[in-house]
Amino acid sequence: MKYKKILVLGVDRDADILRKTGEPGPIMGRQKTLDTAIKLALADPSESDANALFEAVRIGDKLKEEGKEVMVSVVVGKENVGVESDAEISRQLEEVLSEFSPEGVIVVTDGAEDEYILPIVQSKVNVISLKRVVVRQSENLESTYFVMQEFLKEIVRDPKLSRIIVGLPGIAAVLYMLLGVHGWRLTVGIIGVFLIIKGFGLESDVHKFYQEIKSSFITGRITFFAYAVGFLLGTVGIITGMDAVSKANITHGKLLEALPIFISSSIDLLMFAVLVPLGGKIIDSLIEGLGISKYIVMIFFVLALRIIVDAISLYILGEIREMELALWIILGLTLSMFTFLSIRSGKAAITE
């Protein structure tokens, strides 16, 4: 090693030494460090900082045998780990360096927590090496602990992560409290909707929809009440469809049998759950003197979709024949074509 004058520096960021032995920092010199280590081990045999102090003494002795000029010291922070503790460690380090001016320093710690002060040491003296002393049986456990600690801190700092990691389990717990075992089905449905939104990149559309509802409520527009009624109708529609499926005594997991029953029983309510908000938008647009053509086109599209989906479900259930299915689909497609042609003509008019 090219360094001739070396400081072996032990670090106790959370002030375990001060609390358990009463020894304030900095602790300078081999003998005083060794005495403190023994005192700390006697006060608490499970204290990992004692291992770090013994290791600092051992490294210092080994370097002296190699002919190096060595000083063993320990800096002690404060119980309030963070800015206050790091400021105290910085002050004590300057005191040590004023007594002994090393060419480099070997930092000895008892784990990842103490290593946060490494930039402080590097700003004042050249760091030769970092030695972590951990009881062998708990090394992986301690590393895992700090990884989890940083992850939990990141959750608290990031609102998006907090909503997912903390918010969704919270919703699941409340639903389980209110609905019992049936709450899990609703929870899975909510998670499914969330995954669809994330998977298809619909976050901006959902946010825009939320802002529109919020704006409608604040300004007292009819749209807000229309959305509320639409939500209630949609909820009743889903419950009605699920009730019809349960009454049909369909074997669990047979989606192709359950889906047509669900659709035929709930489609009208689900359709009105969409039409009512569109009607609210039309009324607000008329009051504000805005155009309503796009909402009328959307109403036709919803009606066309309802006709086609209902016809297919009724055909699967055997309630209509092929000819009736074809006629209903033709009617739905005609309305759909009218809708798309209206949208394209509207866009063309805007372009011109």
Residue pairs with C-beta under 8 A, 6 or more apart in sequence:
1 63
1 66
1 68
1 128
3 68
3 102
3 103
3 104
3 128
4 68
4 69
4 103
5 68
5 69
5 100
5 101
5 102
5 103
5 104
6 63
6 68
6 69
6 70
6 71
6 102
6 103
6 104
6 105
6 106
6 128
7 70
7 71
7 73
7 96
7 97
7 100
7 102
7 104
7 105
7 106
7 125
8 56
8 59
8 60
8 63
8 70
8 71
8 72
8 73
8 105
8 106
8 108
9 56
9 73
9 74
9 75
9 93
9 96
9 105
9 106
9 107
9 108
9 121
10 27
10 33
10 49
10 52
10 53
10 56
10 72
10 73
10 74
10 75
10 108
10 109
11 52
11 74
11 75
11 89
11 107
11 108
11 109
11 114
11 117
12 18
12 25
12 49
12 52
12 74
12 75
12 76
12 77
12 110
12 114
13 77
13 81
13 85
13 86
13 89
13 113
13 114
13 116
13 117
14 77
14 78
14 79
14 81
14 85
14 113
15 76
15 77
15 78
15 79
15 85
16 40
16 44
16 47
16 49
17 23
17 25
17 27
17 36
17 40
17 49
17 74
17 76
18 24
18 25
18 76
19 79
20 40
20 43
20 44
20 47
21 36
21 39
21 40
21 43
23 36
23 39
23 76
24 76
25 74
25 75
25 76
25 77
25 88
25 89
25 92
26 73
26 74
26 75
26 76
26 92
26 93
26 95
26 96
27 33
27 36
27 73
27 74
27 76
28 71
28 72
28 73
28 96
28 99
28 100
29 71
29 72
29 73
30 57
30 60
30 61
30 72
33 53
33 56
33 57
33 72
33 73
33 74
34 53
34 54
34 57
36 53
36 74
37 50
37 53
37 54
37 57
40 47
40 49
40 50
40 53
41 47
41 50
44 50
48 110
48 111
48 133
48 134
48 135
49 110
51 110
51 133
51 134
51 135
52 108
52 109
52 110
52 114
52 133
53 74
55 108
55 131
55 133
56 72
56 74
56 108
57 72
59 72
59 106
59 108
59 131
60 70
60 71
60 72
63 70
64 70
71 96
71 99
71 100
71 102
73 96
73 100
75 89
75 92
75 93
75 96
76 88
76 89
76 92
77 85
77 86
77 88
77 89
77 117
78 84
78 85
78 88
79 85
81 113
86 116
86 117
86 120
89 117
89 120
90 120
90 124
93 120
93 121
93 124
93 125
94 124
97 124
97 125
102 125
103 126
104 125
104 126
104 127
104 128
105 121
105 125
105 126
105 127
105 128
106 127
106 128
106 129
106 130
106 131
107 115
107 118
107 121
107 127
107 129
107 130
107 131
108 131
108 133
109 115
109 130
109 131
109 132
109 133
110 132
110 133
110 134
111 132
111 134
111 142
111 146
112 132
112 142
112 143
112 146
113 146
115 130
115 132
118 127
118 130
121 127
134 142
154 161
155 161
155 162
155 165
155 166
156 162
168 190
168 191
168 194
171 187
171 190
172 183
172 184
172 187
175 183
175 184
175 186
175 187
176 183
176 184
176 187
177 183
179 186
196 202
197 203
197 206
212 223
213 223
213 224
213 227
215 221
216 222
216 223
216 224
216 227
216 284
217 224
221 280
221 284
222 280
222 283
222 284
223 277
223 280
223 281
223 284
224 280
225 280
226 276
226 277
226 278
226 279
226 280
226 281
227 277
227 280
229 276
229 277
230 272
230 273
230 274
230 276
230 277
231 273
233 269
233 270
233 272
233 273
233 276
234 269
234 270
234 273
236 269
237 266
237 267
237 268
237 269
237 270
237 273
238 266
238 270
240 265
240 266
240 269
241 261
241 262
241 263
241 265
241 266
242 262
243 265
244 261
244 262
244 264
244 265
244 266
245 258
245 261
245 262
245 265
248 257
248 258
248 261
250 257
250 258
250 261
251 257
256 316
259 313
260 312
260 313
260 314
260 316
260 317
261 313
261 317
263 309
263 310
263 313
264 310
264 313
264 314
264 317
264 319
267 306
267 309
267 310
267 313
268 306
271 302
271 303
271 306
274 302
275 299
275 302
278 295
278 298
278 299
278 302
281 292
281 295
282 292
282 295
282 296
285 291
285 292
285 295
286 292
293 342
293 346
294 343
294 346
297 339
297 342
297 343
297 346
298 339
300 335
300 338
300 339
300 342
301 335
301 336
301 339
303 335
304 332
304 333
304 334
304 335
304 336
304 339
305 332
305 336
307 328
307 329
307 331
307 332
307 335
308 328
308 329
308 332
308 333
308 336
310 328
311 320
311 324
311 325
311 328
311 329
311 332
312 325
312 329
314 320
314 325
315 321
315 322
315 324
315 325
320 328
